[in-house]
Amino acid sequence: MDLQPRTEPHFQKEQPMRKGPWANTLAAFCLLSACAAGAQQTRPANLERVEVAGKKDDLSAWVRAESQRFVVYSDANQEDVTQLLDNLEKLDHVLRLYTRPNHQTKGKAEQQEPKLTLYYHSRVSALREVDASVPADAVGLYSSCASGVQGFGVHLERVPSLADEQLDRSPLDDTLSYVFEAYARHFLYRHTDIRIPTSFVDGFAQYFSAARFSEKQMVVGRVPKDIGGYLRLVRDNRVSSLEYGDVLEEKLANAHNDAGPGGARLEFEAKSWLLTHYMLSSDDRRQRLNRYLGLVDRGASPTTAFERAYGLKASEIDQVMWRYSLRGTDALRVALPSLPASRVRFHALPRAAGEFVLADAALKACPSRPAGEALLKKVAGLAAQFPNDDLARLTLSRAQIDWGNPQEALPALNAVLQGEDANFEARYLLGMANLRLAERNEGDARRAYLQAAQGHLQRARGLNPQSPEAALAAFKTEVAATDAPDSAALEGVISAWQTAREVDALARSAALAYAYAGNADEAHHTLVSLAQNVRDAPSAQWAKQWQGRLQAGVTRGDILAEMRRNPAPDAPFKEWTIDKKDVLQSVEFISNAEASAAFLETMALRAGKIEQQMQLIAAAQGLRMEAMRRRKLAPDSTKRN
């Protein structure tokens, strides 16, 4: 992937964030050779007016907000939702300047993409309603699977509106830092084929977590709060358990950290941030970053690739990064007139619909069978209270299709279409219900269900051409119903994958579609990204097997048979965002306690009286016991899926 921006920001005179250990400036934007002379104005002048649907006496706390690239469901204040969306639109715009998605070619218009659905909760506990296995200190989640891609964030504190001069000085609020961290990581998964090295993916996410925006300016390169706290510990106390070679290779299994696995993960993220900051700190290093990622993509180990790209020996990396951290990394404030302002439209949800928001989200997150069956039972009980509500019908139908009897979903879905024939969700779910019924039948019944599924999914795709879920379902229906899928079906699933690259089920289907169409290079390229996906071992193994099969030679019949095969249901990829404050506090306390205990023991050896020695030794033992207790209770932030 070529990490070059497509337009050039205009630069203000640098405003250093602070002196001291982070003293030099990150100048990634202004030093890039691919910068153009100016930036196109794309921002509207004002927000669109708010629209409210429903009677005021029968409204839910939940609202639906929609901007240019996002759909948000939230029970937070509308002003807070608007502020969140405005910042997310700006971050998305900047990430597109920073990356050149490898599925786009010069001169090709940007492909229309589905809007990303986010849930912005007013309380952290709401995450448990989506996934009961939520780890300690979780403040966000991205869930990706064949049924959809969704993000979940929490309103922790007000997101301030910043003037230009505040960008590099104002405290970094936790709400935006965690939302930005999660979205930057997701952006790489969705818009690029970068899956390794993990240190770059995490470093990229941490790097952009501290980006901040005013109306026409931004700041990049600020150190995230807890990342900076850990690096100060490393600098002052040398509490290091990972060398940079371990970080590049993601060797965390044997890391011994004062705060256990969570502390080792925080150290990994802190050092990944510093590595990424270093790699983006000049035009030369950024060009080397492109070479580094290319070498890794071609099979070199991250350490070997780093040595070759940056002209360093593995034994030199720790010292180079130590000097870089001491020399410092000031933030850089830049003028960027192309920053968009969000155009937000709100719709208040009726009370009935509000009851189903999180249950519907949980069903789209591809839950486990026990969780799915529990959701079916819960939704059936709720739907009985609101028999005429369309969202209740749609949510119950989805649960029945996935975890019950799809036949039972047909009447409710047809009832929705009687009131609104152009309801995309009802059309899509009717297609899915008929596809599931075809899988359970044979002969004429199977053919009839497949024909019905084709009709509904074709109509659904007409209503929402950007839906990856509808494209994948239409593709599966086509290959099940015909002996030779046509070019429209193949192109449809490939196009859907190009706009939702994080969904492995789409990647598998796209790779097979490329191979079936005789496009061996693109099939291989797609399989490489799957094979490198360390977060989905079964898909990676499948991709490696098919790389070998395609190289050896397969027939179209072999490929069609694989297209028709029903593998085990996809396990969703769930990327949790963890609040790092508790982990950092544990590391700080344990590190200080151990240092203090060692000092007291040294003083005991020098004490002249037995009583003083005993008191000092007892105090040291007390500190060590408390450190041990804290170590056992230290939060584990390692959970990824």
C-alpha positions as CSV (number, residue, x, y, z in Angstrom):
1,M,0.0,0.0,0.0
2,D,1.3,3.4,-0.9
3,L,1.1,5.7,2.1
4,Q,1.1,9.0,0.2
5,P,-1.5,11.8,0.7
6,R,-3.5,12.9,-2.4
7,T,-3.7,16.6,-1.5
8,E,-1.4,18.9,0.4
9,P,-2.4,20.8,3.5
10,H,-1.2,24.4,3.9
11,F,1.2,24.8,6.8
12,Q,1.1,27.3,9.7
13,K,4.3,28.1,11.5
14,E,4.9,25.3,13.9
15,Q,3.5,25.7,17.3
16,P,5.4,23.3,19.6
17,M,3.2,21.3,22.0
18,R,5.8,21.2,24.7
19,K,9.5,20.9,25.4
20,G,11.4,18.2,27.2
21,P,11.3,14.5,26.3
22,W,9.0,15.0,23.3
23,A,10.9,17.8,21.7
24,N,11.1,17.3,17.9
25,T,8.3,17.9,15.3
26,L,6.5,15.3,13.3
27,A,6.4,16.7,9.8
28,A,4.8,13.8,7.8
29,F,2.3,16.0,5.9
30,C,4.6,18.7,4.6
31,L,7.5,16.5,3.6
32,L,5.7,14.1,1.2
33,S,6.7,14.1,-2.4
34,A,3.2,13.3,-3.7
35,C,1.6,16.4,-2.3
36,A,-0.3,18.5,-4.7
37,A,-0.4,22.3,-4.7
38,G,-3.7,22.7,-2.9
39,A,-6.6,21.0,-1.3
40,Q,-10.1,20.9,-2.9
41,Q,-12.8,22.5,-0.9
42,T,-15.4,19.9,0.0
43,R,-17.0,21.1,3.2
44,P,-20.5,22.5,3.4
45,A,-21.2,25.8,5.1
46,N,-23.6,24.6,7.7
47,L,-25.2,21.6,9.3
48,E,-28.5,20.5,7.9
49,R,-31.6,21.0,10.0
50,V,-32.7,18.4,12.5
51,E,-35.7,16.3,11.6
52,V,-37.8,14.6,14.2
53,A,-40.2,11.8,13.5
54,G,-42.8,10.6,16.0
55,K,-45.0,12.0,18.8
56,K,-43.1,13.7,21.6
57,D,-45.0,11.7,24.2
58,D,-44.0,8.4,22.7
59,L,-40.3,8.8,21.9
60,S,-37.4,6.7,22.8
61,A,-34.2,8.0,24.4
62,W,-32.4,6.7,21.2
63,V,-32.0,8.8,18.1
64,R,-30.7,8.0,14.7
65,A,-28.2,10.4,13.3
66,E,-26.7,10.3,9.8
67,S,-23.8,12.2,8.3
68,Q,-21.9,11.9,5.0
69,R,-20.1,8.6,5.9
70,F,-21.7,7.4,9.2
71,V,-25.0,6.3,10.7
72,V,-25.1,6.7,14.5
73,Y,-27.6,5.3,17.0
74,S,-27.3,7.1,20.3
75,D,-28.9,7.8,23.6
76,A,-26.5,10.6,24.3
77,N,-27.2,14.3,23.9
78,Q,-27.8,15.4,20.3
79,E,-25.1,18.1,20.6
80,D,-22.6,15.5,21.7
81,V,-23.5,13.3,18.8
82,T,-23.1,16.2,16.4
83,Q,-19.7,17.0,17.8
84,L,-18.6,13.3,17.6
85,L,-19.7,13.1,13.9
86,D,-18.1,16.3,13.0
87,N,-14.7,15.0,14.3
88,L,-15.2,11.6,12.8
89,E,-15.9,13.1,9.3
90,K,-12.7,15.1,9.7
91,L,-10.6,12.1,10.8
92,D,-11.9,10.0,8.0
93,H,-11.0,12.7,5.5
94,V,-7.4,12.9,6.9
95,L,-7.0,9.2,6.8
96,R,-7.9,9.2,3.2
97,L,-5.2,11.8,2.6
98,Y,-2.7,9.7,4.4
99,T,-3.5,6.4,2.7
100,R,-3.9,5.5,-0.9
101,P,-6.2,2.4,-0.8
102,N,-4.7,-0.2,-3.0
103,H,-7.9,-1.1,-4.7
104,Q,-8.1,2.3,-6.3
105,T,-6.3,3.3,-9.4
106,K,-5.3,6.7,-10.8
107,G,-8.1,8.2,-12.7
108,K,-10.7,5.9,-11.2
109,A,-13.5,7.7,-9.4
110,E,-13.8,6.8,-5.7
111,Q,-16.1,3.9,-5.3
112,Q,-19.3,4.5,-3.4
113,E,-19.1,2.9,0.0
114,P,-21.7,1.8,2.5
115,K,-22.0,4.1,5.5
116,L,-20.5,2.7,8.7
117,T,-23.1,2.1,11.5
118,L,-22.0,3.2,15.0
119,Y,-23.6,3.0,18.4
120,Y,-22.7,5.8,20.8
121,H,-23.7,4.8,24.3
122,S,-24.3,7.2,27.2
123,R,-23.0,4.5,29.6
124,V,-20.3,1.9,29.5
125,S,-22.5,-0.9,30.8
126,A,-24.5,-0.8,27.6
127,L,-21.7,-2.7,25.9
128,R,-22.7,-5.8,27.8
129,E,-26.1,-5.8,26.1
130,V,-24.2,-6.3,22.8
131,D,-21.7,-8.8,24.0
132,A,-21.8,-10.4,27.5
133,S,-18.1,-11.3,27.2
134,V,-17.0,-7.7,27.4
135,P,-13.5,-7.5,29.0
136,A,-12.7,-5.4,32.0
137,D,-12.2,-1.6,31.2
138,A,-13.6,-2.0,27.7
139,V,-14.9,1.4,26.3
140,G,-15.5,0.4,22.7
141,L,-15.9,-2.4,20.2
142,Y,-15.8,-3.1,16.5
143,S,-17.6,-6.2,15.3
144,S,-17.1,-7.5,11.7
145,C,-18.8,-10.5,10.2
146,A,-20.9,-11.6,7.2
147,S,-24.0,-10.0,8.8
148,G,-22.5,-6.6,9.1
149,V,-19.8,-4.3,10.4
150,Q,-20.6,-2.1,13.4
151,G,-18.8,0.1,15.9
152,F,-19.7,0.7,19.5
153,G,-18.3,3.6,21.5
154,V,-19.1,5.3,24.8
155,H,-19.6,9.0,25.7
156,L,-17.1,9.3,28.6
157,E,-16.9,13.1,28.7
158,R,-17.9,16.1,26.6
159,V,-15.9,16.5,23.3
160,P,-14.7,20.1,23.3
161,S,-15.0,22.4,20.3
162,L,-11.4,23.7,19.7
163,A,-10.1,26.9,18.3
164,D,-6.9,26.8,16.2
165,E,-4.6,27.8,19.1
166,Q,-6.0,25.1,21.4
167,L,-5.3,22.2,19.2
168,D,-1.8,21.5,20.5
169,R,-2.4,22.6,24.1
170,S,-5.8,21.4,25.2
171,P,-6.0,18.2,27.3
172,L,-6.8,15.1,25.2
173,D,-10.4,14.0,26.1
174,D,-10.9,10.3,26.5
175,T,-14.1,10.1,24.4
176,L,-12.4,11.2,21.2
177,S,-9.1,9.5,21.9
178,Y,-10.7,6.1,22.2
179,V,-13.2,6.6,19.3
180,F,-10.3,7.8,17.1
181,E,-8.0,4.9,18.1
182,A,-10.7,2.4,17.2
183,Y,-11.7,4.1,14.0
184,A,-8.1,4.5,12.7
185,R,-7.5,0.7,13.3
186,H,-10.8,-0.1,11.6
187,F,-9.9,2.2,8.7
188,L,-6.8,0.2,7.9
189,Y,-8.9,-3.1,8.0
190,R,-11.6,-1.7,5.7
191,H,-9.7,0.3,3.2
192,T,-6.3,-1.4,2.9
193,D,-4.9,-4.9,2.8
194,I,-2.5,-4.2,5.7
195,R,-2.9,-7.0,8.3
196,I,0.7,-7.3,9.5
197,P,2.8,-6.3,11.2
198,T,0.5,-5.8,14.2
199,S,2.9,-3.3,15.7
200,F,2.2,-1.0,12.7
201,V,-1.6,-1.5,12.9
202,D,-1.6,-0.7,16.6
203,G,0.9,2.2,16.3
204,F,-1.2,3.7,13.5
205,A,-4.3,3.6,15.7
206,Q,-2.5,5.1,18.7
207,Y,-0.9,7.8,16.5
208,F,-4.2,9.0,15.2
209,S,-6.0,8.7,18.5
210,A,-4.4,12.0,19.5
211,A,-5.3,13.9,16.3
212,R,-7.5,17.0,17.0
213,F,-9.4,19.3,14.7
214,S,-10.7,22.9,14.6
215,E,-12.8,24.1,11.8
216,K,-9.9,24.4,9.3
217,Q,-6.8,23.1,11.1
218,M,-5.6,19.9,12.7
219,V,-2.8,18.8,14.9
220,V,-0.9,15.5,14.5
221,G,1.8,13.8,16.4
222,R,0.6,14.5,20.0
223,V,1.5,11.7,22.5
224,P,-1.6,9.9,23.8
225,K,-2.0,10.3,27.6
226,D,-1.5,6.8,28.8
227,I,1.0,6.0,26.1
228,G,3.1,9.0,27.2
229,G,2.7,7.9,30.8
230,Y,4.1,4.4,30.1
231,L,7.0,5.8,28.0
232,R,7.9,8.1,30.9
233,L,8.1,5.1,33.2
234,V,10.4,3.4,30.7
235,R,12.5,6.5,30.5
236,D,12.7,7.2,34.3
237,N,12.6,3.7,35.8
238,R,13.6,1.4,32.9
239,V,10.6,-0.8,33.6
240,S,10.9,-2.5,30.2
241,S,9.8,-6.1,29.4
242,L,9.8,-5.9,25.6
243,E,12.7,-5.0,23.3
244,Y,11.7,-3.4,20.0
245,G,12.5,-6.6,18.2
246,D,9.8,-8.2,20.4
247,V,7.4,-5.4,19.5
248,L,8.1,-5.8,15.7
249,E,7.5,-9.5,15.9
250,E,4.6,-9.2,18.5
251,K,6.3,-11.6,20.9
252,L,4.1,-11.0,23.9
253,A,3.7,-14.6,25.2
254,N,6.8,-14.6,27.4
255,A,6.8,-10.9,28.4
256,H,7.0,-10.4,32.1
257,N,5.5,-7.0,33.1
258,D,4.8,-5.5,36.5
259,A,1.1,-5.5,35.7
260,G,0.8,-8.9,34.0
261,P,-0.5,-9.4,30.4
262,G,-2.4,-6.1,30.5
263,G,0.8,-4.2,31.3
264,A,2.7,-6.1,28.5
265,R,0.0,-5.1,26.1
266,L,0.2,-1.4,27.2
267,E,4.0,-1.5,26.7
268,F,3.5,-3.1,23.2
269,E,1.0,-0.3,22.3
270,A,3.3,2.4,23.7
271,K,6.4,1.2,21.8
272,S,4.3,0.5,18.6
273,W,3.2,4.2,18.8
274,L,6.8,5.3,19.1
275,L,7.9,3.1,16.2
276,T,5.1,4.5,14.0
277,H,5.9,8.1,15.1
278,Y,9.5,7.4,14.1
279,M,8.5,6.0,10.7
280,L,6.3,8.9,9.9
281,S,8.6,11.6,11.1
282,S,10.2,12.7,7.8
283,D,9.8,12.3,4.1
284,D,12.7,9.8,3.9
285,R,11.4,7.7,6.8
286,R,7.9,7.7,5.3
287,Q,9.3,6.4,1.9
288,R,11.2,3.8,3.9
289,L,7.9,2.9,5.6
290,N,6.4,2.0,2.2
291,R,9.4,-0.2,1.5
292,Y,9.1,-1.8,5.0
293,L,5.4,-2.6,4.5
294,G,6.2,-4.0,1.0
295,L,8.9,-6.3,2.3
296,V,6.6,-7.6,5.1
297,D,3.9,-8.1,2.5
298,R,6.3,-10.2,0.4
299,G,7.1,-12.5,3.3
300,A,10.0,-10.9,5.2
301,S,9.9,-10.9,8.9
302,P,9.1,-7.5,10.4
303,T,12.5,-7.3,12.0
304,T,14.3,-8.2,8.8
305,A,12.1,-5.8,6.8
306,F,12.8,-3.0,9.3
307,E,16.6,-3.6,9.1
308,R,16.5,-3.5,5.3
309,A,14.1,-0.5,5.0
310,Y,15.8,1.7,7.6
311,G,19.4,0.6,7.3
312,L,19.7,-0.5,10.9
313,K,20.9,-3.7,12.5
314,A,18.5,-5.5,14.8
315,S,20.9,-4.9,17.7
316,E,20.8,-1.1,17.0
317,I,17.0,-0.6,17.0
318,D,16.5,-0.3,20.8
319,Q,19.2,2.3,21.1
320,V,17.9,4.3,18.1
321,M,14.4,4.3,19.5
322,W,15.7,5.2,23.0
323,R,17.5,8.2,21.5
324,Y,14.4,9.2,19.5
325,S,12.2,9.1,22.6
326,L,14.6,11.3,24.5
327,R,15.0,13.8,21.6
328,G,11.3,14.1,21.4
329,T,8.3,14.3,19.2
330,D,6.5,17.7,19.2
331,A,3.1,17.9,17.6
332,L,2.6,19.8,14.4
333,R,-0.4,22.1,13.8
334,V,-1.4,22.5,10.1
335,A,-3.9,24.4,8.1
336,L,-6.2,22.1,6.1
337,P,-8.9,24.0,4.3
338,S,-10.4,20.8,2.9
339,L,-11.6,19.5,6.3
340,P,-15.3,18.7,5.9
341,A,-17.9,19.8,8.4
342,S,-20.6,17.2,9.1
343,R,-24.1,17.4,7.7
344,V,-26.1,15.7,10.3
345,R,-29.8,14.7,10.1
346,F,-31.5,13.4,13.3
347,H,-34.5,11.2,13.5
348,A,-36.0,10.5,16.9
349,L,-37.0,6.9,17.3
350,P,-40.4,5.9,18.7
351,R,-40.4,4.1,22.1
352,A,-41.1,0.8,20.5
353,A,-38.2,1.0,18.1
354,G,-35.9,2.1,20.9
355,E,-36.5,-1.2,22.7
356,F,-34.9,-3.1,19.8
357,V,-31.9,-1.0,18.9
358,L,-29.3,-2.9,20.9
359,A,-30.9,-6.3,20.3
360,D,-30.8,-5.7,16.6
361,A,-27.1,-4.7,16.8
362,A,-26.3,-7.8,18.9
363,L,-27.9,-10.0,16.2
364,K,-25.9,-8.4,13.4
365,A,-22.7,-9.0,15.4
366,C,-23.0,-12.8,14.6
367,P,-23.3,-14.0,18.2
368,S,-22.5,-17.6,19.3
369,R,-25.3,-20.1,19.2
370,P,-26.2,-19.9,22.9
371,A,-26.2,-16.1,22.7
372,G,-28.2,-16.1,19.5
373,E,-30.8,-18.4,20.9
374,A,-31.1,-16.3,24.0
375,L,-31.5,-13.2,21.8
376,L,-34.3,-15.0,19.9
377,K,-36.1,-15.6,23.1
378,K,-35.6,-12.1,24.4
379,V,-36.7,-10.5,21.1
380,A,-39.8,-12.7,20.8
381,G,-40.9,-11.5,24.2
382,L,-40.3,-7.9,23.3
383,A,-42.0,-8.2,19.9
384,A,-45.2,-9.5,21.5
385,Q,-45.5,-6.2,23.3
386,F,-45.2,-4.2,20.0
387,P,-46.9,-6.4,17.4
388,N,-47.4,-3.7,14.8
389,D,-43.9,-2.0,15.0
390,D,-41.8,-2.6,11.9
391,L,-38.4,-2.6,13.7
392,A,-39.9,-5.2,16.1
393,R,-40.9,-7.4,13.2
394,L,-37.6,-7.0,11.4
395,T,-35.5,-7.7,14.5
396,L,-37.6,-10.8,15.4
397,S,-37.4,-12.0,11.8
398,R,-33.6,-11.7,11.8
399,A,-33.5,-13.8,15.0
400,Q,-35.8,-16.4,13.5
401,I,-33.8,-16.7,10.3
402,D,-30.5,-17.1,12.1
403,W,-31.5,-19.0,15.2
404,G,-35.0,-20.4,14.8
405,N,-37.3,-21.3,12.0
406,P,-36.9,-19.0,8.9
407,Q,-40.5,-20.0,7.8
408,E,-41.9,-18.1,10.8
409,A,-40.3,-14.9,9.6
410,L,-42.1,-14.8,6.2
411,P,-45.5,-13.4,7.4
412,A,-44.0,-10.5,9.4
413,L,-41.6,-9.5,6.6
414,N,-44.4,-9.5,4.0
415,A,-46.5,-7.4,6.4
416,V,-43.7,-4.8,6.5
417,L,-43.5,-4.7,2.7
418,Q,-47.3,-4.2,2.5
419,G,-46.8,-0.9,4.3
420,E,-43.5,0.0,2.6
421,D,-42.7,-1.9,-0.6
422,A,-39.2,-0.3,-0.8
423,N,-38.1,-1.4,2.6
424,F,-34.5,-2.6,2.0
425,E,-34.2,-4.5,5.3
426,A,-37.4,-6.5,4.8
427,R,-36.4,-7.4,1.2
428,Y,-32.9,-8.5,2.3
429,L,-34.3,-10.6,5.2
430,L,-36.9,-12.2,2.9
431,G,-34.1,-13.1,0.6
432,M,-32.1,-14.6,3.5
433,A,-35.1,-16.5,4.8
434,N,-35.7,-18.1,1.5
435,L,-32.0,-18.9,1.1
436,R,-32.0,-20.6,4.5
437,L,-35.1,-22.6,3.6
438,A,-33.5,-23.7,0.3
439,E,-30.6,-25.0,2.3
440,R,-33.0,-27.2,4.3
441,N,-34.9,-28.6,1.3
442,E,-34.3,-30.5,-1.9
443,G,-35.8,-30.8,-5.4
444,D,-38.6,-28.5,-6.5
445,A,-39.0,-27.0,-3.0
446,R,-35.3,-26.0,-3.0
447,R,-35.5,-24.5,-6.5
448,A,-38.6,-22.5,-5.6
449,Y,-37.0,-21.1,-2.4
450,L,-33.8,-20.2,-4.4
451,Q,-35.9,-18.5,-7.1
452,A,-37.7,-16.5,-4.4
453,A,-34.4,-15.6,-2.7
454,Q,-33.0,-14.4,-6.0
455,G,-35.9,-12.1,-6.6
456,H,-35.9,-10.5,-3.2
457,L,-32.1,-10.1,-3.1
458,Q,-32.1,-8.6,-6.6
459,R,-34.7,-6.1,-5.4
460,A,-32.8,-5.4,-2.2
461,R,-29.6,-4.7,-4.1
462,G,-31.5,-2.2,-6.3
463,L,-32.7,-0.5,-3.2
464,N,-29.3,-0.4,-1.6
465,P,-26.5,-1.1,-4.1
466,Q,-23.8,-0.4,-1.5
467,S,-24.9,-3.1,1.0
468,P,-22.1,-5.7,1.3
469,E,-24.4,-8.1,3.1
470,A,-27.0,-8.1,0.3
471,A,-24.2,-8.5,-2.3
472,L,-22.8,-11.6,-0.5
473,A,-26.2,-13.1,0.0
474,A,-27.0,-12.5,-3.7
475,F,-23.7,-14.2,-4.7
476,K,-24.4,-17.2,-2.5
477,T,-27.9,-17.6,-4.0
478,E,-26.6,-17.3,-7.5
479,V,-24.0,-20.0,-7.2
480,A,-26.5,-22.2,-5.5
481,A,-29.1,-21.8,-8.2
482,T,-27.0,-21.9,-11.4
483,D,-24.4,-24.0,-13.0
484,A,-22.4,-21.0,-14.1
485,P,-22.6,-17.7,-12.1
486,D,-22.8,-14.8,-14.4
487,S,-20.4,-11.8,-14.5
488,A,-22.8,-9.6,-12.6
489,A,-22.8,-11.9,-9.6
490,L,-19.0,-12.2,-9.7
491,E,-18.5,-8.4,-10.0
492,G,-21.1,-7.8,-7.3
493,V,-19.3,-9.7,-4.6
494,I,-15.9,-8.4,-5.7
495,S,-17.2,-4.8,-5.5
496,A,-18.7,-5.5,-2.1
497,W,-15.4,-6.8,-0.8
498,Q,-13.6,-3.7,-2.1
499,T,-15.8,-1.6,0.1
500,A,-15.7,-3.9,3.2
501,R,-12.3,-5.6,3.2
502,E,-12.5,-6.4,6.9
503,V,-15.1,-9.1,6.3
504,D,-13.3,-12.4,5.7
505,A,-16.4,-14.1,4.3
506,L,-16.4,-11.4,1.6
507,A,-12.7,-11.8,1.0
508,R,-13.0,-15.6,0.5
509,S,-15.9,-15.2,-2.0
510,A,-14.0,-12.4,-3.8
511,A,-10.9,-14.5,-4.1
512,L,-13.0,-17.4,-5.6
513,A,-14.8,-15.0,-7.9
514,Y,-11.5,-13.6,-9.2
515,A,-10.3,-17.2,-9.8
516,Y,-13.5,-18.3,-11.5
517,A,-13.3,-15.3,-13.8
518,G,-9.7,-16.2,-14.7
519,N,-8.1,-13.2,-12.9
520,A,-5.3,-15.1,-11.3
521,D,-3.3,-12.1,-10.1
522,E,-6.2,-10.5,-8.2
523,A,-7.2,-13.9,-6.8
524,H,-3.6,-14.3,-5.5
525,H,-3.5,-10.8,-4.1
526,T,-6.8,-11.3,-2.2
527,L,-5.6,-14.6,-0.8
528,V,-2.4,-13.0,0.4
529,S,-4.3,-10.5,2.6
530,L,-6.4,-13.3,4.0
531,A,-3.3,-15.5,4.7
532,Q,-1.7,-12.7,6.6
533,N,-4.7,-12.2,8.8
534,V,-3.4,-13.3,12.2
535,R,-6.8,-12.4,13.8
536,D,-8.6,-15.2,11.9
537,A,-6.6,-18.4,11.9
538,P,-9.1,-20.6,10.1
539,S,-9.5,-18.1,7.2
540,A,-5.7,-17.7,7.0
541,Q,-5.3,-21.5,6.8
542,W,-8.0,-21.7,4.1
543,A,-6.3,-19.0,2.1
544,K,-2.9,-20.7,2.2
545,Q,-4.5,-24.0,1.0
546,W,-6.1,-22.2,-1.9
547,Q,-2.9,-20.4,-2.8
548,G,-1.4,-23.8,-3.3
549,R,-4.4,-25.2,-5.2
550,L,-4.5,-22.3,-7.6
551,Q,-0.8,-22.5,-8.2
552,A,-1.1,-26.3,-8.9
553,G,-4.1,-25.7,-11.1
554,V,-7.9,-26.1,-10.5
555,T,-10.9,-26.3,-12.8
556,R,-13.9,-24.0,-12.7
557,G,-15.9,-26.9,-11.4
558,D,-13.5,-27.1,-8.4
559,I,-13.9,-23.4,-7.7
560,L,-17.7,-23.5,-8.1
561,A,-17.9,-26.5,-5.7
562,E,-15.9,-24.4,-3.1
563,M,-18.2,-21.4,-3.7
564,R,-21.2,-23.7,-2.9
565,R,-19.6,-25.3,0.1
566,N,-21.1,-24.1,3.4
567,P,-18.2,-23.7,5.8
568,A,-18.8,-23.4,9.6
569,P,-20.5,-20.1,10.5
570,D,-18.0,-17.2,10.6
571,A,-16.8,-16.3,14.0
572,P,-17.0,-12.5,14.1
573,F,-13.9,-10.5,14.5
574,K,-14.3,-8.4,17.7
575,E,-11.7,-5.7,18.4
576,W,-12.2,-4.2,21.8
577,T,-10.9,-0.8,22.8
578,I,-9.6,-0.8,26.4
579,D,-9.4,2.1,28.8
580,K,-5.7,2.1,29.7
581,K,-5.7,4.2,32.8
582,D,-6.2,1.4,35.3
583,V,-3.4,-0.6,33.6
584,L,-1.0,2.3,33.7
585,Q,-1.9,3.0,37.4
586,S,-1.1,-0.6,38.2
587,V,2.2,-0.5,36.4
588,E,3.1,2.8,38.1
589,F,2.2,1.5,41.6
590,I,3.9,-1.8,41.3
591,S,7.0,-0.3,39.8
592,N,7.3,2.3,42.5
593,A,6.5,-0.3,45.2
594,E,9.2,-2.6,44.0
595,A,11.7,0.3,43.8
596,S,10.8,1.5,47.3
597,A,11.0,-2.0,48.8
598,A,14.5,-2.4,47.3
599,F,15.5,0.9,48.8
600,L,14.1,0.0,52.2
601,E,16.0,-3.3,52.1
602,T,19.2,-1.5,51.4
603,M,18.6,0.9,54.2
604,A,18.0,-2.0,56.5
605,L,21.4,-3.4,55.8
606,R,22.9,0.0,56.8
607,A,20.8,0.4,59.9
608,G,22.7,0.2,63.2
609,K,19.9,-1.1,65.4
610,I,18.0,-4.4,65.1
611,E,14.7,-2.6,65.7
612,Q,15.3,-0.3,62.7
613,Q,16.3,-3.2,60.5
614,M,13.1,-5.1,61.4
615,Q,10.9,-2.1,60.8
616,L,12.5,-1.4,57.4
617,I,12.3,-5.1,56.3
618,A,8.7,-5.3,57.4
619,A,7.9,-2.1,55.4
620,A,9.6,-3.6,52.4
621,Q,7.7,-6.9,52.7
622,G,4.5,-4.9,53.0
623,L,5.2,-3.1,49.8
624,R,6.1,-6.3,48.0
625,M,2.9,-8.0,49.2
626,E,0.8,-5.1,48.0
627,A,2.6,-5.1,44.7
628,M,1.9,-8.9,44.4
629,R,-1.8,-8.3,45.2
630,R,-2.0,-5.5,42.6
631,R,-0.2,-7.7,40.1
632,K,-2.9,-10.4,40.5
633,L,-5.7,-7.9,40.2
634,A,-4.1,-6.0,37.3
635,P,-6.6,-5.5,34.4
636,D,-6.0,-7.7,31.4
637,S,-6.3,-5.6,28.2
638,T,-5.1,-8.3,25.9
639,K,-8.5,-9.5,24.8
640,R,-8.9,-8.9,21.0
641,N,-11.6,-11.3,19.8
